Each structure stands twice: as C-alpha cells, then as structure tokens.
C-alpha cells in the first residue's frame, strides 16, 4: 500500500514523539507550578484563567502525542 511506512520510518517517528513527550512533561509541570505561586503567577483572575487554558491546551496536545506513541508501539509490535 502507498500509505504503508517502513519500520525505520515508524521507529524514527516514535523517537521524535517520545522526545517531544519527554520535553513537554516537565515544561507543563513548571508552568503549573508558576501559576500556583503568587510571585510568578498572573496578577488577576482573567490572566490566570488564560494561563490555565493555555496549560490545558498543551496537556491535550500531550495526550494526543501519548496516544500516537501507543499507536506507533502497537504498529511496531512493541506494545
């Protein structure tokens, strides 16, 4: 099939996804920590709401990346 990808291509994509996940998790943790601290956090509820929404959007992206990782592992027979 034209959309079949080689094992090497799938493994490379898996490596990229795992690297992205590994870098995003600590970033999200730090953002949540900063929002929770008054000296780093927003000064008003509206700003805090925007920052929390941004973090939640990044967490949704992380969730999709984790789903992609599981799919790649399954396709590679590593699950």
N, C-alpha and C positions, 0 to 999 in steps of 0.2 A: 504494500500500500504506500501511497505517496506520503501519508502523514506518519508513517512508522519512523521512529527515530532510532538511531543506533544506541547500543548500550553505553558507548562512550559519551554520546550527547546527553543521555539521561543522567549519567553519573556526574557530568560537568554541571548540569542544571541543579542537581541535588546538592553539589558542593556550594554553588552560589546561593541557593536558598538557605542552606544551613549557615553559611557565613552571614547572610542578611539577618536571619533569626538571632544568631549569636550577638550581633551588634545592636539590634533593636531592643532586645530584652533589657539590658542594663540602662539604655537611654530612657526607656519608658519608666523604669524604676526610679531613676534620678528625677525625671520630670514630676512624677507623683510626689516624691519627697519634697521637692522645691515648692510645689503648690501647697503642701501641708505646712510649710514653715512661713510664718508671717514676714520675716525679713526678705525672703526670696519670692514670696507669692505675690499675687495681684493685690492691688490696694482696694478694690471694690468688688462686690458680688458679680457684677456683669463681666468684669475682666476674668475673674476666677472661673465663671461659667464657660467662657470662651476657651480658656486654657484646658479645662476639664474635657470639653468637647473635642479639642484637638488630640488630647491623650487617648480618648475613647476611639477616635478615628484611627489613630496609629495602632491601637490594640486590635481593632477589626482587621487592619491590614496584616498584623502579626498572625491573627487567626487564620486568614486565608493562606498565608505563607506556610503555616504549620499543616494545614490541610493539603497543600501542594506537596510538601515534604512527604507526608504519609502516602499520597498517590504515587510519587516517584519511587519510594521504597517498595511499594506493592508491585509496581511495574518492573522493578529490578529484582523482585523475588527476595527482598531483604527484610520484609515485614515479619 
